[in-house]
Amino acid sequence: MFTSRLFHKVSKNATITTLTIIAASYLLLNVLSRSRTNNPPILHADKQYWNSTGQRRVNEVKFHTKILPYTVNPVIEEDLLQGFVGGNNWAGGFTQRMSILRERRVEASGIPVIIQDARSPSEVLYLYRSPPEEVIQRGSSRRSWRRSRDRLTAPGDYFRYLHTPQFWCRKLVMLGGTLACSTAHEANPEDGNKLVCLDPPLELPGGRDPRSCLVFSFGISTDSTFDEGVSRLPCEVHMFDVMPTKPSTLLAAARHAHFHVSGLADHHVMTYVQDVNKTVEFNNVAGFLQDKGLAGRPLHVLKIDIEETEWDVLKQLAKEPILDIVGQIAMEVHVMKVLKLPPSEQLNLLQDRYQILRDIEKRGFRSVSYWDNRQPRLVYQDPQGQVFDTCGEILYVNTNWYNDSFRRRLKHVGFKFRGV
């Protein structure tokens, strides 16, 4: 009997061991299969993600202005309410039809849509659906960094450089963005959206306290959706623009959001701005950190969207020690000026812009994503007949921050890094 009990106990333990090995093997295979995925999906803040069929649901409907975070199409075009839209057919049958459609998703052209719960005919003439995925060039875990060449040999080399990200971010998140009805059909219809990288060494998001991460956002105009997304991480965000259009709703909702009527430049200067008919302060990144009482804090995200005036700023910034405490740069780069130059001068301009980006690169920054901001009127055709967009969104990350000893040295001289 003792022998049979012992055999039963050994058999039971062997079975458990076998099941444990199988489970561990399964988990290992699952991890390995995930690690082979070069590009995990880009997350869209405050929106539901694309599912396996390539469709995406609208997470929430906001109808504040004519500029919307999703595509708007008249229902009459979709032919969903034929016989009930327009004319004198709003009473009776229309009410019955809406009682059927209210709060239900309707399939139109294979895309999930939501019909507004209407109280008047004008409100029900629209259905909402998410914009298409942006065509984004992203870095790959299989692509190792290679030093870029010193000189461009043709104008197209500049654009190919932008379209070849140099580093891999494991977790890219899209923040902000608005969508105008007039651009809904385009490949990249959204504007104002920026990607940020949430890899742990870059210390985003900061935690419960917004003061644990800091963002400077230069160039707001009337679109503060990126800054709203940053404030929800949550991070302290300082918005700068020469146009005195304060995002009142955001400022009222988040005490850690701040707006300054100031502009970004390569040095401190007071300049008369004709568009606002007043003199406005301009300063560089280090100057604003000092002026706003933020000295000693790392700048986790530097967002720049200042319509082709970024080049003088970047040229000077690449020379300054302050760039070491910037975790990532999300910016729109412009070379529209090339459209006004004769062919003999175009390559020289692009070489100058290329050299500025290479100087940023020499400080340890690597591009992790790029996409064209397509505007038909701002397309450039090179001497070989190839067509390129002159505006695009690029994200650089500071690879030095992935080195604990680098952050430790900065912490030793007074900068408040976490986790080192």
C-alpha positions as CSV (number, residue, x, y, z in Angstrom):
1,M,0.0,0.0,0.0
2,F,2.9,2.4,0.9
3,T,4.4,1.7,-2.5
4,S,1.2,2.4,-4.4
5,R,0.7,5.7,-2.5
6,L,4.2,6.7,-3.2
7,F,3.8,5.9,-6.9
8,H,0.5,7.9,-6.9
9,K,2.3,10.8,-5.3
10,V,5.2,10.7,-7.7
11,S,2.9,10.4,-10.7
12,K,0.9,13.4,-9.5
13,N,4.0,15.5,-9.0
14,A,5.3,14.5,-12.4
15,T,1.9,15.5,-14.0
16,I,2.1,18.9,-12.2
17,T,5.7,19.4,-13.3
18,T,4.8,18.5,-16.9
19,L,1.9,21.0,-16.9
20,T,4.1,23.6,-15.4
21,I,6.7,23.1,-18.2
22,I,4.0,23.2,-20.8
23,A,2.6,26.5,-19.4
24,A,6.0,28.0,-19.1
25,S,6.8,27.0,-22.7
26,Y,3.6,28.6,-23.9
27,L,4.3,31.8,-22.1
28,L,7.8,31.9,-23.5
29,L,6.6,31.4,-27.0
30,N,4.0,34.1,-26.5
31,V,6.7,36.5,-25.3
32,L,9.0,35.6,-28.2
33,S,6.2,36.1,-30.7
34,R,5.5,39.5,-29.3
35,S,9.1,40.5,-29.3
36,R,9.3,39.7,-33.0
37,T,6.6,42.3,-33.7
38,N,8.5,45.3,-35.0
39,N,5.7,47.8,-34.8
40,P,3.2,47.4,-32.0
41,P,0.0,49.4,-32.7
42,I,0.1,53.1,-32.2
43,L,-2.3,54.0,-29.4
44,H,-4.6,56.9,-29.9
45,A,-5.4,58.8,-26.7
46,D,-9.0,59.1,-25.8
47,K,-10.1,57.0,-28.8
48,Q,-10.8,53.3,-29.1
49,Y,-8.1,51.4,-31.0
50,W,-8.3,49.8,-34.4
51,N,-9.5,46.2,-34.1
52,S,-8.4,43.2,-36.1
53,T,-10.6,44.1,-39.1
54,G,-9.1,47.5,-39.5
55,Q,-12.2,49.3,-38.2
56,R,-12.3,51.6,-35.3
57,R,-15.1,52.9,-33.1
58,V,-15.6,56.4,-32.0
59,N,-15.1,56.5,-28.2
60,E,-16.8,59.7,-27.5
61,V,-18.6,62.3,-29.6
62,K,-17.7,66.0,-29.1
63,F,-19.4,68.5,-31.3
64,H,-17.8,71.8,-30.1
65,T,-16.9,73.4,-33.4
66,K,-16.7,72.7,-37.1
67,I,-13.3,71.2,-36.6
68,L,-13.9,67.7,-35.3
69,P,-11.7,64.8,-34.2
70,Y,-13.5,62.5,-36.6
71,T,-14.9,62.4,-40.1
72,V,-18.4,63.9,-40.5
73,N,-20.5,62.8,-43.4
74,P,-24.1,63.9,-44.2
75,V,-26.5,61.0,-43.6
76,I,-28.2,61.9,-46.9
77,E,-25.0,60.9,-48.7
78,E,-25.0,57.6,-47.0
79,D,-28.7,57.1,-47.9
80,L,-29.5,55.8,-44.5
81,L,-32.5,58.0,-43.9
82,Q,-33.8,58.2,-47.4
83,G,-37.4,59.3,-47.4
84,F,-37.0,61.0,-44.0
85,V,-34.3,63.6,-44.7
86,G,-35.4,67.0,-46.0
87,G,-38.7,68.2,-47.3
88,N,-41.7,68.0,-45.0
89,N,-41.2,64.4,-43.8
90,W,-39.8,65.2,-40.4
91,A,-42.9,64.5,-38.4
92,G,-44.5,61.1,-37.8
93,G,-42.4,58.6,-39.7
94,F,-39.1,60.3,-38.9
95,T,-39.7,60.1,-35.2
96,Q,-40.5,56.4,-35.5
97,R,-37.4,55.8,-37.6
98,M,-35.2,57.6,-35.1
99,S,-36.6,55.5,-32.2
100,I,-35.2,52.5,-34.0
101,L,-31.8,54.0,-34.9
102,R,-31.2,55.9,-31.6
103,E,-28.0,54.8,-29.8
104,R,-27.4,52.0,-32.2
105,R,-24.4,51.6,-34.5
106,V,-25.2,51.4,-38.2
107,E,-23.0,49.8,-40.8
108,A,-22.3,52.2,-43.7
109,S,-19.7,51.2,-46.3
110,G,-18.4,48.6,-43.9
111,I,-17.4,51.2,-41.3
112,P,-19.0,51.4,-37.8
113,V,-20.8,54.8,-37.4
114,I,-22.8,56.5,-34.7
115,I,-26.0,58.5,-35.4
116,Q,-26.6,61.4,-33.1
117,D,-29.6,61.3,-30.8
118,A,-31.3,64.3,-32.5
119,R,-33.7,66.9,-31.1
120,S,-33.9,68.8,-34.3
121,P,-33.6,68.0,-38.0
122,S,-30.3,69.8,-38.4
123,E,-28.7,67.7,-35.8
124,V,-29.5,64.4,-37.4
125,L,-28.0,65.1,-40.8
126,Y,-24.6,63.8,-39.7
127,L,-23.1,60.5,-38.8
128,Y,-19.7,60.1,-37.2
129,R,-16.8,57.8,-38.0
130,S,-13.2,57.6,-37.2
131,P,-10.5,59.0,-39.5
132,P,-8.2,56.6,-41.4
133,E,-4.9,55.5,-39.9
134,E,-2.0,57.8,-40.7
135,V,0.7,56.6,-43.1
136,I,3.6,56.6,-40.6
137,Q,7.1,55.6,-41.1
138,R,8.4,54.0,-37.9
139,G,11.7,52.6,-36.6
140,S,12.2,48.9,-36.3
141,S,13.9,46.7,-33.7
142,R,15.8,45.0,-36.6
143,R,17.2,48.3,-38.0
144,S,20.5,49.4,-36.4
145,W,21.5,53.0,-36.4
146,R,23.9,54.0,-39.2
147,R,25.6,57.4,-39.4
148,S,24.1,59.5,-42.1
149,R,26.2,60.8,-45.0
150,D,27.8,64.2,-44.8
151,R,26.5,65.6,-48.0
152,L,23.3,65.2,-50.0
153,T,23.8,64.3,-53.7
154,A,20.3,65.2,-54.8
155,P,17.2,67.0,-53.3
156,G,15.4,63.7,-52.9
157,D,18.1,62.5,-50.4
158,Y,16.8,65.0,-47.9
159,F,13.2,63.6,-48.0
160,R,14.5,60.0,-48.0
161,Y,16.4,60.8,-44.8
162,L,13.2,61.9,-43.1
163,H,11.4,58.8,-44.2
164,T,14.0,56.5,-42.7
165,P,13.6,56.5,-38.9
166,Q,16.7,55.5,-37.0
167,F,15.5,54.1,-33.7
168,W,12.7,51.9,-32.3
169,C,10.2,53.2,-29.8
170,R,8.2,50.3,-28.2
171,K,5.2,52.3,-27.3
172,L,4.2,55.2,-29.5
173,V,1.1,57.2,-28.5
174,M,-0.8,59.7,-30.6
175,L,-1.9,62.8,-28.8
176,G,-4.3,65.4,-30.0
177,G,-5.4,66.3,-33.5
178,T,-8.4,67.8,-35.2
179,L,-10.1,66.9,-38.5
180,A,-11.8,69.3,-40.9
181,C,-14.5,68.0,-43.1
182,S,-12.7,69.4,-46.2
183,T,-9.7,67.1,-45.5
184,A,-11.6,63.9,-44.4
185,H,-10.9,62.1,-47.6
186,E,-7.1,62.6,-47.5
187,A,-4.6,60.0,-46.4
188,N,-3.5,62.1,-43.4
189,P,-6.5,64.3,-42.7
190,E,-5.8,65.2,-39.1
191,D,-3.8,68.2,-38.0
192,G,-2.3,69.2,-34.7
193,N,-1.6,65.6,-33.6
194,K,1.8,64.5,-32.4
195,L,3.4,61.2,-31.5
196,V,5.2,60.8,-28.2
197,C,7.2,57.8,-27.0
198,L,6.3,56.2,-23.6
199,D,9.4,54.0,-23.3
200,P,10.2,53.8,-19.5
201,P,13.6,55.6,-19.8
202,L,11.9,58.7,-21.1
203,E,9.8,58.9,-17.9
204,L,6.4,59.3,-19.5
205,P,3.8,59.3,-18.1
206,G,5.1,60.9,-14.9
207,G,2.6,59.4,-12.3
208,R,-0.2,60.9,-10.3
209,D,1.5,64.2,-9.7
210,P,1.6,66.2,-13.0
211,R,4.8,68.0,-11.8
212,S,6.7,64.8,-12.2
213,C,6.9,65.5,-16.0
214,L,7.2,68.7,-17.9
215,V,6.2,69.6,-21.5
216,F,6.9,72.7,-23.5
217,S,4.5,73.2,-26.5
218,F,5.4,76.0,-28.9
219,G,2.8,76.9,-31.6
220,I,-0.8,76.5,-30.5
221,S,-2.9,78.8,-32.6
222,T,-6.5,77.6,-32.0
223,D,-5.7,73.9,-31.6
224,S,-4.8,72.8,-28.0
225,T,-5.8,69.2,-28.4
226,F,-2.2,67.9,-28.1
227,D,-1.8,69.9,-24.9
228,E,-5.1,68.5,-23.6
229,G,-3.8,65.0,-24.2
230,V,-0.5,65.8,-22.4
231,S,-2.4,67.2,-19.4
232,R,-4.3,63.9,-19.1
233,L,-1.1,61.8,-18.9
234,P,-0.9,63.8,-16.6
235,C,2.0,66.2,-17.2
236,E,2.6,69.8,-16.5
237,V,2.3,71.6,-19.9
238,H,3.3,75.1,-20.8
239,M,1.8,76.4,-24.1
240,F,3.5,79.3,-26.0
241,D,2.0,81.3,-28.9
242,V,2.2,84.9,-30.1
243,M,-1.5,84.7,-30.8
244,P,-3.4,85.6,-27.6
245,T,-6.0,82.8,-28.1
246,K,-6.0,81.2,-24.7
247,P,-7.4,77.6,-24.5
248,S,-9.8,78.7,-21.8
249,T,-11.5,75.3,-21.4
250,L,-8.2,73.5,-20.9
251,L,-6.9,76.1,-18.5
252,A,-10.0,75.9,-16.4
253,A,-10.0,72.1,-16.3
254,A,-6.3,71.6,-15.5
255,R,-4.3,73.7,-13.1
256,H,-1.1,72.1,-14.4
257,A,-1.8,73.7,-17.9
258,H,-0.3,77.2,-18.5
259,F,-0.5,79.5,-21.5
260,H,2.0,82.3,-22.3
261,V,1.8,84.9,-25.0
262,S,5.4,84.3,-26.1
263,G,7.3,82.8,-29.0
264,L,10.3,80.5,-29.5
265,A,13.6,81.9,-30.9
266,D,17.3,81.3,-30.7
267,H,17.8,84.1,-28.2
268,H,15.8,86.5,-26.0
269,V,14.3,89.4,-27.9
270,M,11.2,91.7,-27.8
271,T,9.7,91.8,-31.3
272,Y,6.8,93.6,-32.9
273,V,4.4,91.0,-34.4
274,Q,2.2,92.5,-37.1
275,D,-0.5,89.8,-37.0
276,V,-1.4,90.8,-33.4
277,N,-0.2,94.4,-33.6
278,K,1.8,94.3,-30.5
279,T,5.3,93.6,-29.2
280,V,5.8,90.0,-28.0
281,E,8.6,88.4,-26.0
282,F,10.6,85.7,-27.7
283,N,13.1,83.5,-25.9
284,N,15.0,80.2,-26.2
285,V,14.3,77.0,-24.3
286,A,16.8,77.6,-21.5
287,G,15.5,81.2,-21.1
288,F,11.9,80.0,-20.7
289,L,12.9,77.3,-18.2
290,Q,14.7,80.0,-16.1
291,D,12.0,82.6,-16.5
292,K,9.1,80.3,-15.6
293,G,10.8,79.0,-12.5
294,L,11.4,75.6,-14.0
295,A,15.2,75.4,-13.8
296,G,16.5,72.1,-12.5
297,R,13.6,70.1,-14.1
298,P,14.1,67.8,-17.1
299,L,12.0,68.8,-20.1
300,H,10.3,65.5,-21.1
301,V,8.8,66.7,-24.3
302,L,9.6,69.6,-26.5
303,K,6.9,70.2,-29.1
304,I,7.6,72.6,-31.9
305,D,5.1,73.7,-34.6
306,I,6.2,77.2,-35.6
307,E,5.7,77.2,-39.4
308,E,9.3,77.1,-40.9
309,T,10.9,79.3,-38.2
310,E,12.1,76.2,-36.4
311,W,15.4,76.0,-38.2
312,D,17.2,78.9,-36.5
313,V,15.9,77.6,-33.1
314,L,17.2,74.1,-33.8
315,K,20.5,75.3,-35.1
316,Q,21.2,77.1,-31.9
317,L,19.7,74.5,-29.7
318,A,22.0,71.8,-31.1
319,K,24.9,73.8,-29.7
320,E,23.5,74.3,-26.2
321,P,24.1,72.0,-23.1
322,I,20.4,72.4,-22.3
323,L,19.5,69.9,-25.0
324,D,20.8,67.1,-22.8
325,I,17.8,67.5,-20.4
326,V,15.2,67.3,-23.3
327,G,13.8,63.7,-23.5
328,Q,12.1,64.0,-26.9
329,I,11.3,66.5,-29.6
330,A,8.0,66.3,-31.5
331,M,7.9,68.8,-34.3
332,E,6.6,69.7,-37.7
333,V,9.5,70.4,-40.1
334,H,9.0,72.6,-43.1
335,V,10.9,73.3,-46.3
336,M,8.3,75.2,-48.2
337,K,11.0,77.8,-49.0
338,V,12.4,75.4,-51.6
339,L,9.3,76.0,-53.8
340,K,10.4,79.6,-54.3
341,L,14.0,79.0,-55.2
342,P,15.5,78.4,-58.6
343,P,16.7,74.8,-59.2
344,S,20.4,75.8,-58.7
345,E,19.7,76.9,-55.1
346,Q,17.4,74.1,-54.0
347,L,20.0,71.6,-53.0
348,N,21.9,74.1,-50.9
349,L,18.8,74.9,-48.9
350,L,18.0,71.3,-48.3
351,Q,21.6,70.6,-47.3
352,D,21.4,73.4,-44.7
353,R,18.2,71.9,-43.2
354,Y,19.7,68.4,-43.4
355,Q,22.9,69.5,-41.5
356,I,20.8,71.0,-38.7
357,L,19.0,67.7,-38.2
358,R,22.3,65.9,-38.3
359,D,23.6,68.2,-35.6
360,I,20.6,67.2,-33.4
361,E,21.4,63.6,-34.2
362,K,25.1,64.1,-33.1
363,R,23.7,65.0,-29.6
364,G,22.3,61.5,-29.2
365,F,18.8,62.1,-30.7
366,R,17.4,59.5,-33.1
367,S,14.2,59.8,-35.2
368,V,11.6,57.1,-34.3
369,S,8.7,58.2,-36.6
370,Y,7.9,60.4,-39.5
371,W,4.8,61.1,-41.6
372,D,4.1,63.6,-44.3
373,N,1.7,66.5,-43.7
374,R,0.1,66.4,-47.1
375,Q,-0.9,69.7,-48.6
376,P,-1.4,69.6,-52.4
377,R,-0.3,73.3,-52.8
378,L,3.0,72.7,-51.0
379,V,4.3,69.7,-53.0
380,Y,7.8,69.8,-54.4
381,Q,9.0,68.1,-57.6
382,D,12.7,67.5,-57.9
383,P,14.7,67.7,-61.2
384,Q,14.1,63.9,-61.7
385,G,10.4,64.4,-61.5
386,Q,9.9,62.8,-58.1
387,V,7.3,64.4,-55.9
388,F,7.7,65.1,-52.2
389,D,5.7,66.8,-49.5
390,T,7.5,69.8,-48.0
391,C,5.9,69.5,-44.5
392,G,6.1,66.6,-42.1
393,E,5.9,65.4,-38.5
394,I,9.0,63.9,-37.0
395,L,9.7,62.6,-33.5
396,Y,13.2,62.4,-32.0
397,V,14.0,60.7,-28.8
398,N,17.1,61.4,-26.7
399,T,18.9,58.0,-26.6
400,N,21.2,59.2,-23.9
401,W,18.2,58.9,-21.5
402,Y,18.3,55.2,-22.1
403,N,21.6,55.2,-20.3
404,D,21.2,55.3,-16.5
405,S,24.7,56.7,-15.9
406,F,23.9,59.6,-18.2
407,R,20.8,60.5,-16.3
408,R,22.7,59.9,-13.0
409,R,25.3,62.5,-14.0
410,L,22.5,65.1,-14.8
411,K,20.8,64.3,-11.5
412,H,24.2,64.8,-9.7
413,V,24.3,68.4,-11.0
414,G,20.8,69.2,-9.8
415,F,18.2,67.9,-12.4
416,K,15.4,65.9,-10.9
417,F,15.3,62.6,-12.7
418,R,13.4,59.6,-11.4
419,G,14.4,56.0,-11.1
420,V,18.2,56.6,-11.1
